[in-house]
Amino acid sequence: MNSWIDLDALWKILVVGLLTGAGLPALFALALRLLNPPAGPAPTGVPATGSASEPATDRPTAGPVGYALAGLLLAVVLASIGWGISVIVNHR
């Protein structure tokens, strides 16, 4: 359309920018959330937090599926960072 603006290149830059600028931090945040699930409501009559000498034990853990998904997401983030560094270093 316009001889000054390459719309195909602009579209590619926009998509890659959104994926790396918002997508990778979102994947990282999701991985951290999977590793630390939210605590459910405390049972009646039991305090939600323990004392300094006796920590609370009712906090749920991630479980094997949560750890596996979090590991996969963190591997994707690390692979993307490594790929980006290799593109920058090997660019000629």
Sequence and secondary structure as in RCSB ss.txt:
>XXXX:A:sequence
MNSWIDLDALWKILVVGLLTGAGLPALFALALRLLNPPAGPAPTGVPATGSASEPATDRPTAGPVGYALAGLLLA
VVLASIGWGISVIVNHR
>XXXX:A:secstr
  SS  HHHHHHHHHHHHIIIIIHHHHHHHHHHHHS       TTS SS  SSS        HHHHHHHHHHHHH
HHHHHHHHHHHHHHH  
